[in-house]
Amino acid sequence: MPAADDELQVLDEWSQRLAQALQLLDLELDQELLLALARKSADSVIHAAAPVTTFLVGYAAGLEAGTGSAGSQASSRVAIRKAAEVAFQLCDQGADGGPASKGWADTAQ
């Protein structure tokens, strides 16, 4: 179920305050993508998977896009979408499936 407009406004204001406090200047946050990812992971795995999934996607995207001034907004958007797509695919496999279901052996790590 999509969030109500007033909830999205509160979330937007909170996100802006938090980004400023974390000194993440000029951050363009795709709230709809993150909310969809959180919802999908909570439904596919367990409720607690939502914050963990969104954190890991953000972390992976940050690593790929670069840190500080090295990463541009465009590269950040691409990195977030790429990481989110991996997470969405894994959610489709459920809690016990997916490419890493047997540990690191099946991954590029």
Summary of the structure (lengths in Angstrom):
residues: 109
radius of gyration: 15.0
end to end distance: 35.8
largest distance: 45.7
contacts: 265
relative contact order: 0.11
helix: 68%
strand: 0%
